[in-house]
Amino acid sequence: VQLQASGGGLVQPGGALRLSCAASGGTRSINVMGWYRQVPGKQRELVASIGSGGGIEYGDFVKGRFTISRDYGKNTVYLQMNSLNIGDTALYYCNLKNSWPTRFESWGQGTLVTVSS
């Protein structure tokens, strides 16, 4: 399964961005798709994830600012990020954890989100 991420860019504090991640090459499966982010010198952290059954998890820092959604027909996950602040500047990585019929994990290329005035 390949993951193609898009939507990063430069935005001012208080602005919004929408990230997209399309999964290709897979078949019907049970999985969790989500977004992680990483800044230099820090561990990669969960931003948000959504399972094939609809279960959603957000990182504690999200605090209602971000919304993850999924188009199951297009195998695409979206992350709407509002009220961005400088601390949200990071490389954002798309992730897929597949649990059935086979167990594997895939990462997309990072997309850079820069929040700056």
N, C-alpha and C positions, 0 to 999 in steps of 0.2 A: 504494500500500500504506500503510495506517495502522497505527501501533503504539500499543497501549494498555498502559501500564505501571501496575503496582500493587504494594503490599507494603511501601512505606517506612514509617518511623515512628521512634519514640524507643525506644532500648534501652540497658540498662546495659552497661558494659564487661564483656566475657566472654560476653555474650548472643548471640542468633542472630536473624536475620531471613531471610525468603524473598521474593525479588522475582519477579514474573511479568511477562511481556510477550507479548501476543497480537497477531499480525499478521493483518490482514483486508484483503480487497480484492485479493489477489494470486492468481496461478495457480501451477501447478507450475513450479518454477524451481530454479536452482542459486544458492545464496546463503549468506551467513554472517550469523548473528544473534548479537548480543552485548550487553554492557553496558560503558559507559564512565562515568567519574565526574569531577566537577569541583568544585573549591572556589574561592572568590573569589581572584583574583590568580594562579591557576595554570592551566596548560593542561589540557584534557580528556585523561584517560588511560584506556587500555584496562584493564578489570577482567578480563573473560573473554569469549571468543567460541567459537562452535561452528558448524561448517559443515554444509551439507546432507549432506555425505558423512561427517560424524561427527568431523572433525578439531577439536581443542580447543586453545585457547591461553589462558594466564593471564598477568596482569600479574605482574611480579617480586615485588611486595609481598604477593601473595596467600599465598604460602608454605604451601599446603595447607589453608588455612582455608575457602576457598570452593569450591563445586562447581557447575558449570554443566551443565544438562541440557536436553533438547528433546523435546517431544511433536510429532512430525511430522504426525500426524493433525489436531491442534488448531492447528498453526502457532504454537505457544507455546514460549517459552524461559523457563527458571527459573534463578534464581541463589540457591543456598542459602549463606548467609553465617554462619559460626560463629566463635566466639572474636573477636568484634568488639572493636575498640579505638577510642579517641578519634580516632585518625588516620584512621579509616574514615568519619568524618562528611563528607558531601558530597551533592551532587545526583547521582543516578544516572540515566543516560540509556540507554534501549534503542536499539539500532541494527540496521539491516538493510542489508547490502551485497549487491545482486543483480547476478549476472554473466551469467545466461542465463535466458530468451531476450533480455532487455534489460538493459542496465547502468544501475543507478541506486542511490541511497542514500536511506534514510529514517531519521528520528529520531523517537522518541517524546517525550512531555513528560517532564520530569525528575520523579523521585520522591525526596523528601528522606529521607535516612537520618541520624539524629542519635544518636551514641553519647555518653552522658553519665551521670554518677552523680548 
